[in-house]
């Protein structure tokens, strides 16, 4: 079993790796944006690490208390998506014994969710008050849940890629983004570069649901084209500095239109966390 402090540290490291990636349209050490700073995100990771790694909390409690700690620290929604994705992974890490066990443990965690988990998560979402949140005829987060958290996520899966991960046991992460991260990391040895590759590959392939909730599909094709060009440039680059000019150009263009691929950034954090958790399991086995 991995000690709680090591789980908390892995979570903070995953959040930091994502900040080290120059993700066009999103907040990073290279560029703030959307009225949020790198300091906001770092503080959010620090204060949410304790509740999200607390073995005494249920999945829903992990989500709620991590969001509550964040809200009290930075008074804005920096990491709701990160918490919704990372909490089940942290819960699964408490039960898994080997790297290969993590996905199976995650599947068991997701299928064991309760109405109480959904209630806690609804309270967290209402507290974070993410952009685009409104009332819903089915399982409105401002009312008491009458379904499990997994069932609630299934209702939103067609319009929210974070909810989709709950329904397919994080298929995007385990079958796609981890491979992209590991390939890039082997070539570069740089977690920020590898995290950027995850972000770029995702956006080149899948629309960001946070953006589409705000703007519909009007920017989706353009974003995919820009990210495909970035992926091609990264393939040809020998070092990250060679694509900096391109990154600044795309970042400026996205932010000028208030485009923030926040869901894709959240999935990037979850990807790095899985990589780090698997490394911890290997170290524990030695």
N, C-alpha and C positions, 0 to 999 in steps of 0.2 A: 504493500500500500504506500502511495506517495504522501508524504507529510503535507499538512495543510499549508505551511509556509512556503513550501516549494511550489505548490499549486498556485498560490497567490503571486509568487514571483514570476512564474511562467505567464500568467495572465497579464501582469504589468509589462513584461518583456514583449509580449505579442502586440499590445497596444502601442508600445514605443516603436517597434519595427515598422508598424503601419505609418506612424508619424514621420519616420525617416525616409519613407517612399514619397517621391515627388509625384503625387497623384493629381493630375489636372482637374481643376474644378473643386477639389477637396482641400481640407486643411492639412498642412505638412510643415516640416521645419523650413521648407523653402518658401512657403506662401500661406499666410492666414486667409481667412475669408468667411463670408456669411455671418459676420459679427461674432466670430469665435476665434480663439487663438490656440496655439500649441500648448500654452500654459494651462488653458481650460481643460484640454484633453488629458494632459499629464496629471493634473489634479484629480480629474474624474477617475482615471485609472487607479490612482493611489487610494482614494477613499472607497471605491467600489470593490477593491480586491478582497478586503476582509469579509464582507457579507457574501460575496459570490463564491468564496472558497470555504464557507462555514459548513462543516459536515452536519451540524445540528439543524440546519435549515432544510426545509423541503425545497423542491425546484421553484415553486411559486414564491416562497419566502426569499430565496436567493435573489430572484428577479426584483421583487418589490424593494427589499432593503438596499440592494445595490443602486437602484434608481433613486431611492430616497436619499442615500448618502451623497450621491452625485448632485442632486437638486439642491441640497443644503450647502454644498461646497461651491458650486459654480452658478447656480440659479438659471441654468439653461439646459436644453436637451442636447448633450454632447454624445451620449453613448447608449441610448435606449436599444438601438439595433444590436450594438456590440453585446450588451447584457443579455438580450433575448437569445442570441446565438451562443454565447459563451457559457451561460448558466447550465444548459443541459450537458455540455461537454465537461464542465467541472463536476457536475453530478455523476456523470458516467465514469470519470477518472477515479472517483471514490470507490467504485466497485470493480473496475478492471484490474487485472494483474499483469498483463503483458501488452505490448504494443498492438498485437493483433486482436486483443480483446476489446479495444476501445469502441470500435464501431458496433459490435454486438451489445456492449453495455449501454451505448447510447440508444440503440433501438429499444432496449428494455426500459430505459428511463422514459423515453417518449411515449411508449405504449402504456406505461403505468401512470401517466398524468391523471389528475383528478379535477373535479369541479373546484375544489379549494385552490389548486394550482392556478386554474383559470381566473378565479376571483383575485388572487394576489397579483397575477399578471395584468388583469384589467385595471386594478388600482395603480399599478406601476405605470401603465400606458397613459392613463388619465393624468397622473401626476407629472409625467414627462411632457405631456401635451405636444406631441410631435406635429409638424406642419402637415396640413391636409386631414387632420383628425376631425371627423364629424360624427353625427349620430348614425346608427345603423339599425335596420329592422331586425337583423339577426345578431344576437350576442353583442349588444352595444356595451362598450367598456365602461360606460357610466352607470350600468345596472348590474345586478348580481348575475353571475354566470349560471347557466343551467346545463352546460356541457363540460366535458373535460378540456384541458388546455390543448391537447392534440386535436380534438374535434373543432375547437374554436379556430385553431390555425388552419385547419382544412377549409373552413368557410372563407378564409381570406387568401388562400394559396394562389388563386388565379390572378390576384392583383398585387401580391406582395411576395417578393422572392425570399424574404426571411421566413415568412409563414410557410412557404413551400418547402424549406429545408426540414421543418418539423414533420412534414407528411412523407418525405422520401428518405429519411435518415441522413440528411445532409449530403445528398448525392453530388451536388455541385462541388462540395469540398473534397470528399473522399475519392471521387472518380475523375475530377478535373483539376481543381486549383492546387491541391497538394502536389500533383505531378508537375504542374507549371512552376510552382515555388521551388521544388527540389532541383529541377533541371537548371533553373536560373541560379540557384545558390551554388550548385556544384561548379558552374562556370565562373562565377564571380566571387564567391565567398562573402557576399554582401547581402545581409538580410533585407535591407531597404530596397536594393535593386530587385531582389527576388519577390518582395511584396509588391513592387510596382508591376512586375510581370504578371502577377496574379490579377491585379486591378485592370491592367490593359487587356489581357486575354479575355477576362470576363466581359468587359464592355464591348470588345470587338465581336463577341458572340451573342451576348444577351442584353436586352434593354434594361436599364436601371429602373426598378419599380418606384423608387422615391421620385425620380424625375417624371415618370409617366403619370404618377398620381397628380402632380402639379401641372404638367403641360401637355398631357396626352402623348401622342407619338410624333409630334412635330419635329423634335430634335433627335429622335432615336437613330435614324439612318445616318445622319451627319456625325453623331458621336461615334457610332460603330466604324465609320470610315476613318475618322481621325485616329481612333485607337488601333485599327488595323495598320495604318501607316506607322504609328508608334511602335507596334510590335515588330514590323519589318525593320525599322531603324535600330531597335534594340538587338535584333538578330545580327545586324551588321556591325554593331559597336564593339569595340575592344574594352571600353571603360565607360562608366556612366556619364562622365563629363561630355562625351561626344553627342549626347542627345539632349543636353540641358537647354540649348536654344529652342529646340522643338517643344520641349516640355513647358517652357515659359510662354511660348506662343499659344499653345493649346489651353493652358491654364488661364491666360488672360482672356481668350475668346470665350471659354466656358463661363468664367465668372462675370464677364460683361453681360451675359444673358441670365445670370443668377442660376446657372446650372450647377448642381452639386450631386454627383453620383454617390450619395451617402450609403445606399444599400450595398453597393459594390465595395465600398470602403469597409463596411461592417463585415462582409464576407471575407475580406482580406485579413482582418484581425482573427476571425475564427480559423482561417487556414493556418496562420502562423501558430496559433495556440495548439492546434492538433499536432503540428510538427514538433513543437516543444514538449507536449505531453508524451508523445511517442518516444522522444529522446529520454525523458525522465523514466519511463518504464524500462527502457533498455539499461539505463544506469542502475536502476533498482535491481534488475536481474543479475547484474555482475557481482 
